[in-house]
Amino acid sequence: MGVISKDKKKITLYYNSENSIGKQTYAYVESADEDILAIDISKTKVTGTQWAEIAHSMNEPVGSLVNQDHPDFKEKYGDKKVDLDEHDWLRVLEKSPSTLAYPVVIKGDRFIPIQNPSDFVKFMDDDSASINKPYK
């Protein structure tokens, strides 16, 4: 059992309000006709356990959540791509949440990376389509 609440009737958004993708995604999510829990990682600490659950639920390595091109990351690790272990990637996200590569939407058991704010619209369209499919 994970530590992140998974509710089919609620959208949970992990995002950074200090970047444009985060702000735009939040606006899309806020306009949805759903209950919302928005977690702004620039104001709310997210634990390593939560980051690990997010990454594993998307079948991604934790390192994929980190934007290695972000100035905060480059300041500490330089311009070359680095290969860290899971624990170290979790520490990067805990200590420098601004390096989050993209917002993440959670609805029920679905964890969706939002590379572009319009991805949320596609997710909602897909979600609505699956709900409205007739049973056979």
N, CA, C and O atoms as CSV, one atom per row, in Angstrom:
chain,resi,resn,atom,element,x,y,z
A,1,MET,N,N,0.842,-1.184,0.000
A,1,MET,CA,C,0.000,0.000,0.000
A,1,MET,C,C,0.885,1.245,0.000
A,1,MET,O,O,1.848,1.338,0.761
A,2,GLY,N,N,0.544,2.190,-0.860
A,2,GLY,CA,C,1.321,3.411,-0.962
A,2,GLY,C,C,0.862,4.470,0.022
A,2,GLY,O,O,-0.132,4.302,0.729
A,3,VAL,N,N,1.605,5.558,0.050
A,3,VAL,CA,C,1.275,6.660,0.949
A,3,VAL,C,C,0.424,7.726,0.257
A,3,VAL,O,O,-0.130,8.604,0.918
A,4,ILE,N,N,0.323,7.652,-1.060
A,4,ILE,CA,C,-0.447,8.639,-1.818
A,4,ILE,C,C,-1.881,8.147,-1.955
A,4,ILE,O,O,-2.130,7.016,-2.374
A,5,SER,N,N,-2.810,9.012,-1.596
A,5,SER,CA,C,-4.229,8.676,-1.708
A,5,SER,C,C,-4.616,8.587,-3.174
A,5,SER,O,O,-4.282,9.461,-3.974
A,6,LYS,N,N,-5.335,7.504,-3.519
A,6,LYS,CA,C,-5.771,7.305,-4.903
A,6,LYS,C,C,-7.287,7.212,-4.903
A,6,LYS,O,O,-7.863,6.218,-4.461
A,7,ASP,N,N,-7.917,8.250,-5.399
A,7,ASP,CA,C,-9.371,8.342,-5.393
A,7,ASP,C,C,-9.840,8.565,-6.828
A,7,ASP,O,O,-9.386,9.497,-7.491
A,8,LYS,N,N,-10.746,7.713,-7.312
A,8,LYS,CA,C,-11.243,7.833,-8.687
A,8,LYS,C,C,-12.091,9.085,-8.886
A,8,LYS,O,O,-12.327,9.505,-10.019
A,9,LYS,N,N,-12.545,9.676,-7.792
A,9,LYS,CA,C,-13.407,10.856,-7.898
A,9,LYS,C,C,-12.656,12.152,-7.632
A,9,LYS,O,O,-13.264,13.220,-7.549
A,10,LYS,N,N,-11.324,12.062,-7.497
A,10,LYS,CA,C,-10.529,13.251,-7.202
A,10,LYS,C,C,-9.272,13.248,-8.063
A,10,LYS,O,O,-8.680,12.201,-8.324
A,11,ILE,N,N,-8.880,14.434,-8.496
A,11,ILE,CA,C,-7.634,14.616,-9.236
A,11,ILE,C,C,-6.603,15.186,-8.265
A,11,ILE,O,O,-6.847,16.197,-7.606
A,12,THR,N,N,-5.455,14.528,-8.189
A,12,THR,CA,C,-4.343,15.052,-7.403
A,12,THR,C,C,-3.281,15.509,-8.392
A,12,THR,O,O,-2.924,14.783,-9.320
A,13,LEU,N,N,-2.787,16.712,-8.182
A,13,LEU,CA,C,-1.778,17.291,-9.064
A,13,LEU,C,C,-0.543,17.646,-8.251
A,13,LEU,O,O,-0.627,18.405,-7.285
A,14,TYR,N,N,0.594,17.103,-8.638
A,14,TYR,CA,C,1.888,17.518,-8.098
A,14,TYR,C,C,2.496,18.431,-9.158
A,14,TYR,O,O,2.710,18.014,-10.296
A,15,TYR,N,N,2.773,19.681,-8.778
A,15,TYR,CA,C,3.257,20.652,-9.762
A,15,TYR,C,C,4.092,21.717,-9.070
A,15,TYR,O,O,4.106,21.818,-7.843
A,16,ASN,N,N,4.787,22.509,-9.877
A,16,ASN,CA,C,5.572,23.624,-9.368
A,16,ASN,C,C,4.979,24.910,-9.934
A,16,ASN,O,O,4.993,25.127,-11.146
A,17,SER,N,N,4.463,25.752,-9.062
A,17,SER,CA,C,3.830,26.998,-9.510
A,17,SER,C,C,4.850,28.023,-9.990
A,17,SER,O,O,4.471,29.085,-10.486
A,18,GLU,N,N,6.125,27.722,-9.850
A,18,GLU,CA,C,7.167,28.662,-10.254
A,18,GLU,C,C,7.663,28.430,-11.682
A,18,GLU,O,O,8.608,29.082,-12.124
A,19,ASN,N,N,7.024,27.499,-12.405
A,19,ASN,CA,C,7.377,27.366,-13.818
A,19,ASN,C,C,6.107,27.374,-14.664
A,19,ASN,O,O,5.014,27.103,-14.166
A,20,SER,N,N,6.267,27.685,-15.940
A,20,SER,CA,C,5.108,27.905,-16.801
A,20,SER,C,C,4.287,26.641,-17.024
A,20,SER,O,O,3.059,26.713,-17.067
A,21,ILE,N,N,4.938,25.479,-17.167
A,21,ILE,CA,C,4.166,24.250,-17.371
A,21,ILE,C,C,3.321,23.954,-16.135
A,21,ILE,O,O,2.165,23.550,-16.250
A,22,GLY,N,N,3.897,24.156,-14.964
A,22,GLY,CA,C,3.153,23.941,-13.728
A,22,GLY,C,C,1.960,24.873,-13.602
A,22,GLY,O,O,0.860,24.440,-13.260
A,23,LYS,N,N,2.178,26.159,-13.878
A,23,LYS,CA,C,1.078,27.137,-13.792
A,23,LYS,C,C,-0.034,26.811,-14.781
A,23,LYS,O,O,-1.213,26.838,-14.429
A,24,GLN,N,N,0.344,26.503,-16.019
A,24,GLN,CA,C,-0.656,26.211,-17.044
A,24,GLN,C,C,-1.408,24.923,-16.735
A,24,GLN,O,O,-2.623,24.847,-16.913
A,25,THR,N,N,-0.682,23.915,-16.273
A,25,THR,CA,C,-1.340,22.651,-15.935
A,25,THR,C,C,-2.316,22.863,-14.789
A,25,THR,O,O,-3.427,22.333,-14.809
A,26,TYR,N,N,-1.907,23.634,-13.796
A,26,TYR,CA,C,-2.807,23.927,-12.678
A,26,TYR,C,C,-4.091,24.589,-13.180
A,26,TYR,O,O,-5.182,24.253,-12.719
A,27,ALA,N,N,-3.968,25.516,-14.115
A,27,ALA,CA,C,-5.150,26.191,-14.666
A,27,ALA,C,C,-6.086,25.186,-15.352
A,27,ALA,O,O,-7.304,25.250,-15.182
A,28,TYR,N,N,-5.515,24.270,-16.118
A,28,TYR,CA,C,-6.333,23.233,-16.764
A,28,TYR,C,C,-7.031,22.363,-15.724
A,28,TYR,O,O,-8.229,22.101,-15.828
A,29,VAL,N,N,-6.282,21.922,-14.729
A,29,VAL,CA,C,-6.846,21.040,-13.702
A,29,VAL,C,C,-7.931,21.766,-12.918
A,29,VAL,O,O,-8.977,21.194,-12.612
A,30,GLU,N,N,-7.672,23.029,-12.596
A,30,GLU,CA,C,-8.650,23.815,-11.833
A,30,GLU,C,C,-9.959,23.977,-12.607
A,30,GLU,O,O,-11.025,24.078,-11.999
A,31,SER,N,N,-9.892,24.003,-13.931
A,31,SER,CA,C,-11.101,24.179,-14.735
A,31,SER,C,C,-11.893,22.880,-14.903
A,31,SER,O,O,-13.022,22.899,-15.392
A,32,ALA,N,N,-11.305,21.760,-14.500
A,32,ALA,CA,C,-12.007,20.473,-14.598
A,32,ALA,C,C,-13.142,20.436,-13.580
A,32,ALA,O,O,-13.052,21.029,-12.505
A,33,ASP,N,N,-14.186,19.744,-13.932
A,33,ASP,CA,C,-15.342,19.640,-13.040
A,33,ASP,C,C,-15.155,18.426,-12.127
A,33,ASP,O,O,-15.932,17.472,-12.164
A,34,GLU,N,N,-14.108,18.489,-11.313
A,34,GLU,CA,C,-13.740,17.382,-10.426
A,34,GLU,C,C,-13.231,17.963,-9.107
A,34,GLU,O,O,-12.845,19.130,-9.038
A,35,ASP,N,N,-13.235,17.132,-8.064
A,35,ASP,CA,C,-12.563,17.520,-6.826
A,35,ASP,C,C,-11.068,17.486,-7.094
A,35,ASP,O,O,-10.577,16.601,-7.794
A,36,ILE,N,N,-10.340,18.457,-6.534
A,36,ILE,CA,C,-8.915,18.602,-6.826
A,36,ILE,C,C,-8.121,18.723,-5.532
A,36,ILE,O,O,-8.539,19.393,-4.588
A,37,LEU,N,N,-6.982,18.069,-5.510
A,37,LEU,CA,C,-5.969,18.291,-4.492
A,37,LEU,C,C,-4.715,18.701,-5.245
A,37,LEU,O,O,-4.071,17.869,-5.883
A,38,ALA,N,N,-4.365,19.980,-5.174
A,38,ALA,CA,C,-3.192,20.496,-5.879
A,38,ALA,C,C,-2.054,20.661,-4.882
A,38,ALA,O,O,-2.189,21.377,-3.889
A,39,ILE,N,N,-0.950,20.008,-5.145
A,39,ILE,CA,C,0.212,20.072,-4.269
A,39,ILE,C,C,1.303,20.833,-4.998
A,39,ILE,O,O,1.946,20.318,-5.913
A,40,ASP,N,N,1.497,22.080,-4.567
A,40,ASP,CA,C,2.510,22.946,-5.151
A,40,ASP,C,C,3.828,22.644,-4.453
A,40,ASP,O,O,4.022,23.020,-3.297
A,41,ILE,N,N,4.729,21.972,-5.147
A,41,ILE,CA,C,5.960,21.522,-4.519
A,41,ILE,C,C,6.912,22.667,-4.183
A,41,ILE,O,O,7.905,22.457,-3.486
A,42,SER,N,N,6.623,23.876,-4.672
A,42,SER,CA,C,7.452,25.018,-4.287
A,42,SER,C,C,7.065,25.511,-2.890
A,42,SER,O,O,7.789,26.300,-2.283
A,43,LYS,N,N,5.915,25.038,-2.383
A,43,LYS,CA,C,5.431,25.465,-1.065
A,43,LYS,C,C,5.219,24.307,-0.099
A,43,LYS,O,O,5.169,24.514,1.114
A,44,THR,N,N,5.097,23.097,-0.622
A,44,THR,CA,C,4.805,21.927,0.196
A,44,THR,C,C,5.891,20.882,-0.007
A,44,THR,O,O,6.199,20.504,-1.138
A,45,LYS,N,N,6.469,20.416,1.101
A,45,LYS,CA,C,7.518,19.396,1.012
A,45,LYS,C,C,6.902,18.050,0.648
A,45,LYS,O,O,5.922,17.610,1.249
A,46,VAL,N,N,7.499,17.416,-0.342
A,46,VAL,CA,C,7.087,16.081,-0.767
A,46,VAL,C,C,8.205,15.132,-0.346
A,46,VAL,O,O,9.381,15.401,-0.588
A,47,THR,N,N,7.834,14.031,0.279
A,47,THR,CA,C,8.839,13.108,0.807
A,47,THR,C,C,9.435,12.225,-0.290
A,47,THR,O,O,8.867,12.074,-1.372
A,48,GLY,N,N,10.569,11.662,0.015
A,48,GLY,CA,C,11.199,10.718,-0.901
A,48,GLY,C,C,10.304,9.520,-1.172
A,48,GLY,O,O,10.275,8.995,-2.285
A,49,THR,N,N,9.577,9.093,-0.151
A,49,THR,CA,C,8.651,7.967,-0.315
A,49,THR,C,C,7.574,8.305,-1.337
A,49,THR,O,O,7.214,7.465,-2.161
A,50,GLN,N,N,7.053,9.543,-1.287
A,50,GLN,CA,C,6.033,9.962,-2.253
A,50,GLN,C,C,6.619,10.035,-3.657
A,50,GLN,O,O,5.992,9.577,-4.612
A,51,TRP,N,N,7.822,10.607,-3.795
A,51,TRP,CA,C,8.450,10.688,-5.119
A,51,TRP,C,C,8.684,9.290,-5.677
A,51,TRP,O,O,8.449,9.046,-6.861
A,52,ALA,N,N,9.140,8.378,-4.841
A,52,ALA,CA,C,9.390,7.005,-5.292
A,52,ALA,C,C,8.087,6.352,-5.741
A,52,ALA,O,O,8.059,5.664,-6.761
A,53,GLU,N,N,7.014,6.561,-4.994
A,53,GLU,CA,C,5.725,5.979,-5.376
A,53,GLU,C,C,5.237,6.558,-6.701
A,53,GLU,O,O,4.707,5.829,-7.539
A,54,ILE,N,N,5.413,7.852,-6.893
A,54,ILE,CA,C,5.001,8.487,-8.151
A,54,ILE,C,C,5.768,7.868,-9.316
A,54,ILE,O,O,5.169,7.451,-10.307
A,55,ALA,N,N,7.086,7.810,-9.195
A,55,ALA,CA,C,7.910,7.266,-10.281
A,55,ALA,C,C,7.563,5.804,-10.555
A,55,ALA,O,O,7.374,5.421,-11.709
A,56,HIS,N,N,7.478,4.998,-9.525
A,56,HIS,CA,C,7.204,3.568,-9.709
A,56,HIS,C,C,5.809,3.340,-10.276
A,56,HIS,O,O,5.606,2.405,-11.051
A,57,SER,N,N,4.844,4.179,-9.901
A,57,SER,CA,C,3.473,4.034,-10.425
A,57,SER,C,C,3.387,4.395,-11.898
A,57,SER,O,O,2.463,3.973,-12.592
A,58,MET,N,N,4.351,5.178,-12.376
A,58,MET,CA,C,4.409,5.508,-13.808
A,58,MET,C,C,5.364,4.572,-14.546
A,58,MET,O,O,5.613,4.745,-15.740
A,59,ASN,N,N,5.899,3.577,-13.829
A,59,ASN,CA,C,6.893,2.657,-14.403
A,59,ASN,C,C,8.102,3.400,-14.952
A,59,ASN,O,O,8.624,3.070,-16.017
A,60,GLU,N,N,8.530,4.398,-14.213
A,60,GLU,CA,C,9.684,5.217,-14.603
A,60,GLU,C,C,10.722,5.182,-13.491
A,60,GLU,O,O,10.366,5.025,-12.323
A,61,PRO,N,N,12.000,5.325,-13.832
A,61,PRO,CA,C,13.002,5.486,-12.774
A,61,PRO,C,C,12.832,6.861,-12.126
A,61,PRO,O,O,12.373,7.803,-12.772
A,62,VAL,N,N,13.199,6.972,-10.863
A,62,VAL,CA,C,13.051,8.250,-10.153
A,62,VAL,C,C,13.797,9.361,-10.880
A,62,VAL,O,O,13.331,10.499,-10.910
A,63,GLY,N,N,14.933,9.051,-11.458
A,63,GLY,CA,C,15.722,10.055,-12.172
A,63,GLY,C,C,14.978,10.717,-13.316
A,63,GLY,O,O,15.305,11.841,-13.698
A,64,SER,N,N,13.976,10.034,-13.871
A,64,SER,CA,C,13.214,10.629,-14.969
A,64,SER,C,C,12.362,11.807,-14.502
A,64,SER,O,O,11.904,12.604,-15.321
A,65,LEU,N,N,12.150,11.919,-13.202
A,65,LEU,CA,C,11.382,13.043,-12.662
A,65,LEU,C,C,12.217,14.321,-12.557
A,65,LEU,O,O,11.674,15.400,-12.322
A,66,VAL,N,N,13.516,14.199,-12.729
A,66,VAL,CA,C,14.421,15.340,-12.552
A,66,VAL,C,C,14.821,15.920,-13.904
A,66,VAL,O,O,15.234,15.198,-14.811
A,67,ASN,N,N,14.690,17.227,-14.016
A,67,ASN,CA,C,15.123,17.955,-15.212
A,67,ASN,C,C,16.604,18.289,-15.045
A,67,ASN,O,O,16.968,19.220,-14.327
A,68,GLN,N,N,17.453,17.509,-15.722
A,68,GLN,CA,C,18.892,17.714,-15.589
A,68,GLN,C,C,19.366,18.990,-16.287
A,68,GLN,O,O,20.517,19.393,-16.124
A,69,ASP,N,N,18.489,19.624,-17.060
A,69,ASP,CA,C,18.837,20.895,-17.705
A,69,ASP,C,C,18.451,22.102,-16.854
A,69,ASP,O,O,18.740,23.239,-17.227
A,70,HIS,N,N,17.806,21.866,-15.723
A,70,HIS,CA,C,17.390,22.963,-14.856
A,70,HIS,C,C,18.633,23.633,-14.249
A,70,HIS,O,O,19.570,22.942,-13.851
A,71,PRO,N,N,18.648,24.968,-14.176
A,71,PRO,CA,C,19.815,25.673,-13.633
A,71,PRO,C,C,20.219,25.217,-12.222
A,71,PRO,O,O,21.410,25.155,-11.920
A,72,ASP,N,N,19.250,24.900,-11.359
A,72,ASP,CA,C,19.580,24.443,-10.006
A,72,ASP,C,C,20.330,23.109,-10.042
A,72,ASP,O,O,21.244,22.878,-9.251
A,73,PHE,N,N,19.932,22.242,-10.964
A,73,PHE,CA,C,20.603,20.953,-11.094
A,73,PHE,C,C,22.007,21.149,-11.651
A,73,PHE,O,O,22.970,20.577,-11.139
A,74,LYS,N,N,22.120,21.962,-12.706
A,74,LYS,CA,C,23.419,22.197,-13.340
A,74,LYS,C,C,24.402,22.869,-12.376
A,74,LYS,O,O,25.603,22.602,-12.416
A,75,GLU,N,N,23.883,23.735,-11.517
A,75,GLU,CA,C,24.746,24.417,-10.551
A,75,GLU,C,C,25.450,23.405,-9.643
A,75,GLU,O,O,26.620,23.577,-9.301
A,76,LYS,N,N,24.737,22.366,-9.264
A,76,LYS,CA,C,25.309,21.367,-8.357
A,76,LYS,C,C,26.083,20.273,-9.092
A,76,LYS,O,O,27.125,19.826,-8.612
A,77,TYR,N,N,25.583,19.838,-10.254
A,77,TYR,CA,C,26.152,18.667,-10.925
A,77,TYR,C,C,26.880,18.965,-12.235
A,77,TYR,O,O,27.491,18.068,-12.817
A,78,GLY,N,N,26.822,20.203,-12.702
A,78,GLY,CA,C,27.507,20.553,-13.943
A,78,GLY,C,C,26.639,20.312,-15.170
A,78,GLY,O,O,25.460,19.979,-15.057
A,79,ASP,N,N,27.244,20.486,-16.349
A,79,ASP,CA,C,26.503,20.417,-17.606
A,79,ASP,C,C,26.342,19.010,-18.168
A,79,ASP,O,O,25.502,18.792,-19.041
A,80,LYS,N,N,27.117,18.069,-17.695
A,80,LYS,CA,C,27.049,16.717,-18.241
A,80,LYS,C,C,25.943,15.928,-17.553
A,80,LYS,O,O,25.653,16.130,-16.374
A,81,LYS,N,N,25.329,15.020,-18.319
A,81,LYS,CA,C,24.311,14.139,-17.750
A,81,LYS,C,C,24.964,13.277,-16.680
A,81,LYS,O,O,26.087,12.802,-16.844
A,82,VAL,N,N,24.242,13.082,-15.581
A,82,VAL,CA,C,24.786,12.281,-14.491
A,82,VAL,C,C,23.933,11.038,-14.284
A,82,VAL,O,O,22.754,10.999,-14.636
A,83,ASP,N,N,24.548,10.050,-13.718
A,83,ASP,CA,C,23.859,8.798,-13.424
A,83,ASP,C,C,23.932,8.588,-11.916
A,83,ASP,O,O,24.970,8.193,-11.384
A,84,LEU,N,N,22.831,8.853,-11.239
A,84,LEU,CA,C,22.772,8.700,-9.792
A,84,LEU,C,C,21.927,7.482,-9.443
A,84,LEU,O,O,21.160,6.994,-10.273
A,85,ASP,N,N,22.066,6.995,-8.223
A,85,ASP,CA,C,21.198,5.893,-7.812
A,85,ASP,C,C,19.866,6.476,-7.323
A,85,ASP,O,O,19.734,7.688,-7.157
A,86,GLU,N,N,18.893,5.605,-7.099
A,86,GLU,CA,C,17.548,6.069,-6.741
A,86,GLU,C,C,17.553,6.965,-5.506
A,86,GLU,O,O,16.866,7.986,-5.468
A,87,HIS,N,N,18.325,6.580,-4.505
A,87,HIS,CA,C,18.380,7.375,-3.278
A,87,HIS,C,C,18.868,8.805,-3.570
A,87,HIS,O,O,18.326,9.774,-3.038
A,88,ASP,N,N,19.884,8.918,-4.410
A,88,ASP,CA,C,20.421,10.245,-4.734
A,88,ASP,C,C,19.418,11.074,-5.545
A,88,ASP,O,O,19.293,12.278,-5.323
A,89,TRP,N,N,18.704,10.439,-6.481
A,89,TRP,CA,C,17.670,11.172,-7.231
A,89,TRP,C,C,16.585,11.675,-6.277
A,89,TRP,O,O,16.092,12.793,-6.423
A,90,LEU,N,N,16.219,10.845,-5.307
A,90,LEU,CA,C,15.206,11.262,-4.329
A,90,LEU,C,C,15.696,12.466,-3.528
A,90,LEU,O,O,14.925,13.383,-3.245
A,91,ARG,N,N,16.960,12.462,-3.168
A,91,ARG,CA,C,17.538,13.605,-2.429
A,91,ARG,C,C,17.512,14.871,-3.288
A,91,ARG,O,O,17.254,15.961,-2.778
A,92,VAL,N,N,17.779,14.731,-4.593
A,92,VAL,CA,C,17.722,15.900,-5.488
A,92,VAL,C,C,16.315,16.501,-5.440
A,92,VAL,O,O,16.162,17.711,-5.277
A,93,LEU,N,N,15.288,15.655,-5.582
A,93,LEU,CA,C,13.909,16.152,-5.578
A,93,LEU,C,C,13.512,16.740,-4.225
A,93,LEU,O,O,12.792,17.738,-4.170
A,94,GLU,N,N,13.973,16.132,-3.145
A,94,GLU,CA,C,13.645,16.654,-1.808
A,94,GLU,C,C,14.322,17.996,-1.549
A,94,GLU,O,O,13.705,18.909,-1.002
A,95,LYS,N,N,15.581,18.116,-1.939
A,95,LYS,CA,C,16.334,19.336,-1.643
A,95,LYS,C,C,16.151,20.434,-2.683
A,95,LYS,O,O,16.287,21.617,-2.369
A,96,SER,N,N,15.838,20.044,-3.941
A,96,SER,CA,C,15.654,21.018,-5.021
A,96,SER,C,C,14.385,20.679,-5.807
A,96,SER,O,O,14.465,20.236,-6.953
A,97,PRO,N,N,13.220,20.886,-5.198
A,97,PRO,CA,C,11.978,20.524,-5.889
A,97,PRO,C,C,11.771,21.279,-7.198
A,97,PRO,O,O,10.991,20.848,-8.047
A,98,SER,N,N,12.460,22.392,-7.362
A,98,SER,CA,C,12.342,23.158,-8.611
A,98,SER,C,C,12.832,22.357,-9.808
A,98,SER,O,O,12.530,22.715,-10.947
A,99,THR,N,N,13.580,21.283,-9.578
A,99,THR,CA,C,14.109,20.473,-10.678
A,99,THR,C,C,13.098,19.444,-11.195
A,99,THR,O,O,13.416,18.679,-12.106
A,100,LEU,N,N,11.898,19.412,-10.634
A,100,LEU,CA,C,10.886,18.473,-11.140
A,100,LEU,C,C,10.700,18.708,-12.634
A,100,LEU,O,O,10.456,19.835,-13.067
A,101,ALA,N,N,10.816,17.646,-13.414
A,101,ALA,CA,C,10.793,17.758,-14.872
A,101,ALA,C,C,9.411,18.103,-15.424
A,101,ALA,O,O,9.307,18.780,-16.446
A,102,TYR,N,N,8.353,17.644,-14.761
A,102,TYR,CA,C,6.996,17.860,-15.268
A,102,TYR,C,C,5.985,17.606,-14.157
A,102,TYR,O,O,6.255,16.848,-13.225
A,103,PRO,N,N,4.820,18.242,-14.260
A,103,PRO,CA,C,3.753,17.969,-13.297
A,103,PRO,C,C,3.247,16.529,-13.455
A,103,PRO,O,O,3.406,15.914,-14.509
A,104,VAL,N,N,2.648,16.016,-12.406
A,104,VAL,CA,C,2.080,14.670,-12.424
A,104,VAL,C,C,0.641,14.746,-11.931
A,104,VAL,O,O,0.362,15.323,-10.880
A,105,VAL,N,N,-0.265,14.157,-12.701
A,105,VAL,CA,C,-1.682,14.077,-12.333
A,105,VAL,C,C,-1.972,12.653,-11.890
A,105,VAL,O,O,-1.539,11.690,-12.522
A,106,ILE,N,N,-2.713,12.535,-10.795
A,106,ILE,CA,C,-3.118,11.227,-10.286
A,106,ILE,C,C,-4.637,11.209,-10.185
A,106,ILE,O,O,-5.256,12.101,-9.603
A,107,LYS,N,N,-5.213,10.173,-10.767
A,107,LYS,CA,C,-6.656,9.965,-10.638
A,107,LYS,C,C,-6.869,8.464,-10.529
A,107,LYS,O,O,-6.571,7.712,-11.457
A,108,GLY,N,N,-7.385,8.043,-9.394
A,108,GLY,CA,C,-7.510,6.611,-9.156
A,108,GLY,C,C,-6.121,5.996,-9.152
A,108,GLY,O,O,-5.224,6.482,-8.465
A,109,ASP,N,N,-5.945,4.936,-9.912
A,109,ASP,CA,C,-4.651,4.260,-10.001
A,109,ASP,C,C,-3.799,4.769,-11.152
A,109,ASP,O,O,-2.725,4.227,-11.411
A,110,ARG,N,N,-4.264,5.806,-11.850
A,110,ARG,CA,C,-3.529,6.332,-13.004
A,110,ARG,C,C,-2.631,7.494,-12.585
A,110,ARG,O,O,-3.092,8.469,-11.992
A,111,PHE,N,N,-1.353,7.375,-12.900
A,111,PHE,CA,C,-0.365,8.416,-12.652
A,111,PHE,C,C,0.085,8.891,-14.018
A,111,PHE,O,O,0.684,8.125,-14.773
A,112,ILE,N,N,-0.196,10.154,-14.351
A,112,ILE,CA,C,0.032,10.666,-15.699
A,112,ILE,C,C,1.061,11.797,-15.678
A,112,ILE,O,O,0.840,12.821,-15.032
A,113,PRO,N,N,2.193,11.618,-16.384
A,113,PRO,CA,C,3.138,12.720,-16.516
A,113,PRO,C,C,2.575,13.752,-17.491
A,113,PRO,O,O,2.052,13.393,-18.546
A,114,ILE,N,N,2.681,15.016,-17.141
A,114,ILE,CA,C,2.154,16.087,-17.987
A,114,ILE,C,C,3.342,16.844,-18.589
A,114,ILE,O,O,3.859,17.789,-17.993
A,115,GLN,N,N,3.760,16.412,-19.774
A,115,GLN,CA,C,4.887,17.045,-20.462
A,115,GLN,C,C,4.477,18.393,-21.047
A,115,GLN,O,O,5.288,19.312,-21.160
A,116,ASN,N,N,3.197,18.492,-21.418
A,116,ASN,CA,C,2.632,19.687,-22.028
A,116,ASN,C,C,1.254,19.868,-21.389
A,116,ASN,O,O,0.525,18.884,-21.257
A,117,PRO,N,N,0.868,21.074,-20.989
A,117,PRO,CA,C,-0.416,21.255,-20.312
A,117,PRO,C,C,-1.617,20.656,-21.058
A,117,PRO,O,O,-2.593,20.238,-20.434
A,118,SER,N,N,-1.539,20.618,-22.388
A,118,SER,CA,C,-2.656,20.045,-23.137
A,118,SER,C,C,-2.753,18.524,-22.943
A,118,SER,O,O,-3.780,17.929,-23.269
A,119,ASP,N,N,-1.693,17.889,-22.414
A,119,ASP,CA,C,-1.758,16.459,-22.097
A,119,ASP,C,C,-2.871,16.177,-21.092
A,119,ASP,O,O,-3.477,15.107,-21.109
A,120,PHE,N,N,-3.132,17.146,-20.218
A,120,PHE,CA,C,-4.199,16.957,-19.230
A,120,PHE,C,C,-5.553,16.860,-19.913
A,120,PHE,O,O,-6.394,16.052,-19.518
A,121,VAL,N,N,-5.768,17.678,-20.935
A,121,VAL,CA,C,-7.038,17.640,-21.673
A,121,VAL,C,C,-7.210,16.266,-22.320
A,121,VAL,O,O,-8.292,15.681,-22.265
A,122,LYS,N,N,-6.131,15.748,-22.938
A,122,LYS,CA,C,-6.190,14.416,-23.553
A,122,LYS,C,C,-6.505,13.354,-22.503
A,122,LYS,O,O,-7.307,12.452,-22.744
A,123,PHE,N,N,-5.868,13.467,-21.337
A,123,PHE,CA,C,-6.117,12.524,-20.254
A,123,PHE,C,C,-7.589,12.564,-19.838
A,123,PHE,O,O,-8.209,11.516,-19.657
A,124,MET,N,N,-8.143,13.751,-19.687
A,124,MET,CA,C,-9.544,13.875,-19.271
A,124,MET,C,C,-10.473,13.340,-20.354
A,124,MET,O,O,-11.476,12.694,-20.050
A,125,ASP,N,N,-10.143,13.607,-21.624
A,125,ASP,CA,C,-10.957,13.066,-22.720
A,125,ASP,C,C,-10.926,11.544,-22.708
A,125,ASP,O,O,-11.963,10.898,-22.857
A,126,ASP,N,N,-9.728,10.964,-22.530
A,126,ASP,CA,C,-9.592,9.504,-22.463
A,126,ASP,C,C,-10.342,8.945,-21.262
A,126,ASP,O,O,-10.993,7.904,-21.353
A,127,ASP,N,N,-10.246,9.643,-20.142
A,127,ASP,CA,C,-10.909,9.200,-18.920
A,127,ASP,C,C,-12.423,9.222,-19.097
A,127,ASP,O,O,-13.111,8.289,-18.683
A,128,SER,N,N,-12.943,10.279,-19.709
A,128,SER,CA,C,-14.383,10.387,-19.951
A,128,SER,C,C,-14.845,9.322,-20.931
A,128,SER,O,O,-15.914,8.737,-20.754
A,129,ALA,N,N,-14.056,9.067,-21.954
A,129,ALA,CA,C,-14.419,8.065,-22.945
A,129,ALA,C,C,-14.487,6.681,-22.318
A,129,ALA,O,O,-15.385,5.903,-22.640
A,130,SER,N,N,-13.544,6.359,-21.420
A,130,SER,CA,C,-13.562,5.044,-20.806
A,130,SER,C,C,-14.741,4.900,-19.844
A,130,SER,O,O,-15.271,3.801,-19.683
A,131,ILE,N,N,-15.152,5.983,-19.211
A,131,ILE,CA,C,-16.288,5.948,-18.301
A,131,ILE,C,C,-17.593,5.766,-19.076
A,131,ILE,O,O,-18.504,5.081,-18.611
A,132,ASN,N,N,-17.681,6.376,-20.251
A,132,ASN,CA,C,-18.923,6.375,-21.010
A,132,ASN,C,C,-19.064,5.190,-21.957
A,132,ASN,O,O,-20.071,5.088,-22.659
A,133,LYS,N,N,-18.081,4.291,-21.997
A,133,LYS,CA,C,-18.180,3.133,-22.878
A,133,LYS,C,C,-19.270,2.194,-22.350
A,133,LYS,O,O,-19.343,1.933,-21.149
A,134,PRO,N,N,-20.112,1.692,-23.254
A,134,PRO,CA,C,-21.139,0.764,-22.797
A,134,PRO,C,C,-20.517,-0.589,-22.422
A,134,PRO,O,O,-19.504,-1.005,-22.984
A,135,TYR,N,N,-21.145,-1.246,-21.473
A,135,TYR,CA,C,-20.695,-2.590,-21.081
A,135,TYR,C,C,-21.164,-3.585,-22.105
A,135,TYR,O,O,-22.272,-3.467,-22.628
A,136,LYS,N,N,-20.342,-4.562,-22.398
A,136,LYS,CA,C,-20.714,-5.593,-23.361
A,136,LYS,C,C,-20.914,-6.912,-22.653
A,136,LYS,O,O,-21.233,-7.914,-23.293
